Amino acid sequence: MNNMAAKDMRIGKKRTKAGRRYQSETNQRLRTVIFLIVTVVILAAVTAAGILTEGYAVETDFSQRNLSPGLQHLFGTDWMGRDMLARTLSGLSLSIRIGIMTAVVSAAVALALGTASVVLGRKADVVISWCIDLVMGIPHILLVMLISLACGRGFIGVVAGVSLSHWPSLARVIRGELMQLRQAPYILVAEKMGVSKFQNVKRHMLPHLLPQFLTGLILLFPHAILHESGVTFLGFGLSSEQPAIGVILSESMQYLTTGKWWLALFPGLALVLVVVLFALLGERVRRLLDPSSVHE
């Protein structure tokens, strides 16, 4: 009887521990989902606010120039009397839209080339691997500048430069995943049963790649935003007429020595905040799609 009671107690403790672990993982997933929703809402609100304030961001009022931050102008005004809050929101909105556009294009290129390197045979794999190594061997900021100049700078040049320079890392990840997945037993059985490589990719491989692809897609956003702002800051990106973050920071450099600290501080902090939010968003999506990492 004593042995039976001790056994029942051990079973009860194991069940209690399992229940607590399940509850903890469930709560963690719920917090992750809530964080994702809040982050997406914040980024969408910033994007919408920037679009709505585009006209106000370029309005000049020389009677209000060089005002420090206050109740009337929370981020102050610049040397032309333009409201820095409106310009910051407009610049962030533009950077987010460019980041989303370029990240989607880069991810699509990475998915196509990563899949082609596995499906089209060894020769195609050698060529694509060589292209990946070549692009990764060139510093991103330099490659973006070169492509932007070749495409005439401006909006089209920046989009082309960022889109065509950020795909190699994700393409290498996709290629590696597909190389391992190609040796899976159910893939080999499907090939012996006459299923074509393209059907295997469509039915079995691509669904398996979805978590890695979505995570890589989101993590491309902060890189794209930073490189767009960096290239614009150096004068190889968007034109000075557009209230982009890179333009704002570039123009504010000559006024920092005169004590106009707010011209660079608030736009710079806002840019860092958006980049951090996108990075956290990608990390939380990875945890949400990968159940084994939810409790980390």
C-alpha positions as a printed NumPy array, in Angstrom:
array([[  0.   ,   0.   ,   0.   ],
       [  2.828,   2.364,   0.829],
       [  4.426,   1.656,  -2.569],
       [  1.129,   2.342,  -4.33 ],
       [  0.675,   5.637,  -2.475],
       [  4.24 ,   6.725,  -3.275],
       [  3.692,   5.863,  -6.945],
       [  0.462,   7.852,  -7.027],
       [  2.229,  10.824,  -5.475],
       [  5.003,  10.704,  -8.107],
       [  2.43 ,  10.524, -10.89 ],
       [  0.542,  13.445,  -9.351],
       [  3.707,  15.55 ,  -9.148],
       [  4.584,  14.804, -12.78 ],
       [  1.108,  15.809, -13.892],
       [  1.3  ,  19.007, -11.848],
       [  4.675,  19.902, -13.371],
       [  3.397,  19.154, -16.878],
       [  0.31 ,  21.288, -16.244],
       [  2.406,  24.194, -14.992],
       [  4.754,  23.908, -17.958],
       [  1.824,  23.879, -20.4  ],
       [  0.256,  26.882, -18.668],
       [  3.557,  28.769, -18.762],
       [  4.049,  28.096, -22.477],
       [  0.435,  29.1  , -23.183],
       [  0.885,  32.385, -21.302],
       [  4.154,  33.022, -23.139],
       [  2.509,  32.513, -26.517],
       [ -0.343,  34.821, -25.491],
       [  2.119,  37.537, -24.472],
       [  3.953,  37.06 , -27.764],
       [  0.742,  37.473, -29.764],
       [ -0.201,  40.592, -27.778],
       [  3.266,  42.066, -28.356],
       [  2.985,  41.38 , -32.09 ],
       [ -0.398,  43.068, -32.295],
       [  0.764,  46.139, -30.354],
       [  3.937,  46.451, -32.447],
       [  2.073,  46.17 , -35.747],
       [ -0.481,  48.758, -34.578],
       [  2.296,  51.197, -33.584],
       [  4.134,  50.807, -36.895],
       [  0.893,  51.113, -38.874],
       [ -0.058,  54.237, -36.905],
       [  3.333,  55.835, -37.58 ],
       [  3.023,  55.021, -41.292],
       [ -0.508,  56.432, -41.522],
       [  0.405,  59.553, -39.517],
       [  3.365,  60.191, -41.805],
       [  1.172,  59.95 , -44.898],
       [ -1.387,  62.341, -43.417],
       [  1.246,  64.919, -42.422],
       [  3.217,  64.926, -45.676],
       [  1.806,  68.31 , -46.696],
       [  2.324,  69.888, -43.281],
       [  5.885,  68.535, -43.108],
       [  7.036,  70.79 , -45.966],
       [  5.184,  73.948, -44.91 ],
       [  7.532,  76.787, -43.972],
       [  6.928,  79.576, -41.475],
       [  9.981,  81.76 , -40.972],
       [  8.363,  83.475, -37.989],
       [  8.574,  80.086, -36.18 ],
       [ 12.076,  79.059, -37.196],
       [ 14.627,  77.463, -34.842],
       [ 12.174,  76.996, -31.978],
       [ 13.231,  74.54 , -29.302],
       [ 10.843,  71.711, -28.313],
       [  7.722,  72.957, -26.516],
       [  3.977,  72.53 , -26.269],
       [  3.317,  74.142, -29.644],
       [  6.02 ,  72.145, -31.443],
       [  6.889,  68.986, -29.522],
       [ 10.023,  68.299, -31.594],
       [ 10.786,  71.963, -32.24 ],
       [ 11.179,  73.609, -35.642],
       [ 14.064,  73.866, -38.099],
       [ 15.752,  76.855, -39.775],
       [ 12.78 ,  77.239, -42.159],
       [ 10.103,  77.019, -39.489],
       [  9.027,  73.513, -40.446],
       [  7.58 ,  71.363, -37.695],
       [ 10.08 ,  68.628, -36.834],
       [  7.444,  66.241, -35.475],
       [  5.609,  66.286, -38.799],
       [  8.872,  65.884, -40.705],
       [  9.978,  63.022, -38.477],
       [  6.667,  61.171, -38.891],
       [  6.703,  61.741, -42.645],
       [ 10.304,  60.532, -42.903],
       [  9.622,  57.431, -40.809],
       [  6.537,  56.633, -42.876],
       [  8.554,  56.882, -46.078],
       [ 11.339,  54.71 , -44.642],
       [  8.859,  52.063, -43.455],
       [  7.152,  51.914, -46.85 ],
       [ 10.486,  51.643, -48.65 ],
       [ 11.628,  49.027, -46.144],
       [  8.518,  46.898, -46.666],
       [  8.739,  47.171, -50.453],
       [ 12.435,  46.337, -50.668],
       [ 12.223,  43.559, -48.068],
       [  9.431,  41.839, -49.987],
       [ 11.389,  42.05 , -53.245],
       [ 14.594,  40.807, -51.596],
       [ 12.772,  37.93 , -49.912],
       [ 11.13 ,  36.924, -53.196],
       [ 14.516,  36.934, -54.961],
       [ 16.045,  34.901, -52.125],
       [ 13.232,  32.345, -52.232],
       [ 13.458,  31.98 , -56.022],
       [ 17.25 ,  31.593, -56.118],
       [ 17.445,  29.405, -53.02 ],
       [ 14.846,  27.056, -54.477],
       [ 16.404,  27.09 , -57.944],
       [ 19.809,  26.098, -56.562],
       [ 18.279,  22.861, -55.235],
       [ 15.796,  22.092, -57.999],
       [ 17.779,  22.934, -61.152],
       [ 20.774,  20.71 , -60.481],
       [ 24.397,  21.019, -59.483],
       [ 25.459,  23.486, -62.198],
       [ 22.742,  25.942, -61.228],
       [ 23.691,  25.485, -57.57 ],
       [ 27.329,  26.331, -58.309],
       [ 26.366,  29.488, -60.215],
       [ 23.871,  30.675, -57.6  ],
       [ 26.273,  29.934, -54.731],
       [ 28.955,  31.94 , -56.538],
       [ 26.525,  34.876, -56.938],
       [ 25.643,  34.702, -53.235],
       [ 29.31 ,  34.757, -52.221],
       [ 30.021,  37.603, -54.637],
       [ 27.238,  39.851, -53.36 ],
       [ 27.989,  39.04 , -49.713],
       [ 31.639,  39.904, -50.296],
       [ 30.743,  43.529, -51.094],
       [ 29.779,  45.818, -48.184],
       [ 26.035,  46.451, -48.247],
       [ 26.225,  50.231, -48.03 ],
       [ 28.721,  50.376, -50.919],
       [ 26.659,  48.032, -53.08 ],
       [ 23.484,  50.015, -52.385],
       [ 25.235,  53.239, -53.406],
       [ 26.581,  51.721, -56.627],
       [ 23.205,  50.291, -57.668],
       [ 21.43 ,  53.511, -56.692],
       [ 23.812,  55.574, -58.829],
       [ 23.443,  53.161, -61.75 ],
       [ 19.636,  53.49 , -61.55 ],
       [ 19.661,  57.272, -61.406],
       [ 19.408,  57.743, -57.628],
       [ 16.118,  59.028, -56.235],
       [ 13.291,  56.763, -55.146],
       [ 13.804,  54.178, -57.895],
       [ 17.538,  54.042, -57.294],
       [ 17.165,  53.488, -53.541],
       [ 14.501,  50.81 , -53.98 ],
       [ 16.597,  49.   , -56.594],
       [ 19.788,  49.286, -54.539],
       [ 18.306,  47.963, -51.309],
       [ 16.231,  45.264, -53.03 ],
       [ 19.128,  43.844, -55.025],
       [ 21.641,  43.808, -52.179],
       [ 19.815,  42.194, -49.245],
       [ 18.769,  38.799, -50.606],
       [ 21.975,  36.686, -50.239],
       [ 21.73 ,  35.871, -46.508],
       [ 18.155,  34.663, -46.736],
       [ 18.899,  32.809, -49.978],
       [ 21.724,  30.93 , -48.256],
       [ 19.422,  29.976, -45.361],
       [ 16.723,  28.742, -47.755],
       [ 19.253,  26.791, -49.797],
       [ 20.637,  25.106, -46.68 ],
       [ 17.17 ,  24.169, -45.422],
       [ 16.184,  22.713, -48.788],
       [ 19.44 ,  20.768, -49.056],
       [ 18.672,  19.045, -45.756],
       [ 14.999,  18.594, -46.533],
       [ 15.799,  16.976, -49.885],
       [ 17.201,  13.963, -48.023],
       [ 14.076,  13.487, -45.896],
       [ 12.521,   9.994, -46.272],
       [  9.124,  11.217, -47.453],
       [ 10.763,  13.396, -50.121],
       [ 12.824,  10.433, -51.389],
       [  9.738,   8.208, -51.408],
       [  7.767,  10.834, -53.342],
       [ 10.551,  11.074, -55.955],
       [ 10.61 ,   7.267, -56.372],
       [  6.843,   7.34 , -56.89 ],
       [  7.31 ,   9.704, -59.822],
       [  6.538,  13.042, -58.206],
       [  8.493,  15.8  , -59.977],
       [ 10.938,  18.07 , -58.174],
       [  8.711,  21.1  , -58.687],
       [  5.709,  19.284, -57.193],
       [  7.83 ,  18.241, -54.221],
       [  8.9  ,  21.838, -53.703],
       [  5.337,  23.118, -53.944],
       [  3.658,  20.485, -51.767],
       [  6.318,  19.61 , -49.191],
       [  9.324,  21.936, -49.156],
       [  7.758,  25.402, -49.312],
       [  5.313,  24.795, -46.415],
       [  8.27 ,  23.559, -44.364],
       [ 10.167,  26.781, -45.172],
       [  7.358,  29.13 , -44.139],
       [  8.606,  29.902, -40.569],
       [ 12.179,  30.601, -41.716],
       [ 10.973,  32.629, -44.696],
       [  8.602,  34.837, -42.685],
       [ 11.21 ,  35.431, -39.995],
       [ 13.852,  36.296, -42.589],
       [ 11.413,  38.586, -44.392],
       [ 10.647,  40.581, -41.246],
       [ 14.306,  40.766, -40.219],
       [ 15.097,  42.297, -43.61 ],
       [ 13.008,  45.364, -42.694],
       [ 15.439,  46.969, -40.199],
       [ 18.397,  46.389, -42.526],
       [ 16.531,  47.932, -45.442],
       [ 15.427,  50.955, -43.401],
       [ 18.907,  51.61 , -42.028],
       [ 20.615,  51.278, -45.409],
       [ 18.025,  53.499, -47.117],
       [ 18.555,  56.166, -44.449],
       [ 22.325,  55.751, -44.583],
       [ 22.537,  56.074, -48.358],
       [ 20.224,  59.101, -48.309],
       [ 22.287,  60.665, -45.513],
       [ 25.415,  60.317, -47.68 ],
       [ 23.659,  61.984, -50.629],
       [ 23.23 ,  58.925, -52.868],
       [ 19.576,  58.222, -52.147],
       [ 16.351,  60.167, -51.98 ],
       [ 16.295,  63.768, -53.125],
       [ 16.543,  66.628, -50.636],
       [ 12.986,  67.745, -51.445],
       [ 11.581,  64.674, -49.724],
       [ 11.286,  64.731, -45.903],
       [ 13.212,  61.477, -45.475],
       [ 15.026,  60.656, -42.241],
       [ 18.351,  60.563, -44.064],
       [ 17.721,  64.026, -45.522],
       [ 16.67 ,  65.413, -42.121],
       [ 19.77 ,  64.052, -40.377],
       [ 22.069,  65.222, -43.159],
       [ 20.693,  68.768, -43.101],
       [ 20.791,  68.96 , -39.316],
       [ 24.521,  68.229, -39.074],
       [ 25.516,  71.807, -39.919],
       [ 23.286,  73.205, -37.167],
       [ 24.432,  70.981, -34.296],
       [ 27.378,  73.246, -33.502],
       [ 24.96 ,  76.159, -33.037],
       [ 23.034,  74.339, -30.305],
       [ 20.109,  73.074, -32.407],
       [ 20.356,  69.586, -30.883],
       [ 16.691,  68.707, -31.416],
       [ 17.079,  68.721, -35.202],
       [ 19.031,  65.448, -35.094],
       [ 18.145,  63.951, -31.712],
       [ 14.444,  63.251, -32.182],
       [ 14.601,  61.975, -35.803],
       [ 17.573,  59.77 , -34.886],
       [ 15.864,  58.312, -31.828],
       [ 12.685,  57.716, -33.811],
       [ 14.644,  55.85 , -36.494],
       [ 16.367,  53.672, -33.885],
       [ 13.002,  52.931, -32.223],
       [ 11.423,  51.795, -35.503],
       [ 14.416,  49.582, -36.321],
       [ 14.325,  48.006, -32.847],
       [ 10.577,  47.377, -33.141],
       [ 11.058,  45.576, -36.452],
       [ 13.909,  43.507, -34.996],
       [ 11.797,  42.521, -31.962],
       [  8.893,  41.759, -34.275],
       [ 11.021,  39.309, -36.248],
       [ 12.289,  37.628, -33.089],
       [  8.782,  37.232, -31.648],
       [  7.482,  35.835, -34.951],
       [ 10.265,  33.248, -34.827],
       [  9.231,  32.25 , -31.328],
       [  5.577,  32.082, -32.299],
       [  6.2  ,  29.887, -35.338],
       [  8.718,  27.666, -33.553],
       [  6.937,  26.03 , -30.586],
       [ 10.197,  24.679, -29.158],
       [ 11.455,  28.234, -28.545],
       [  8.314,  29.718, -27.008],
       [  9.468,  29.072, -23.428],
       [ 12.874,  30.729, -23.975]])
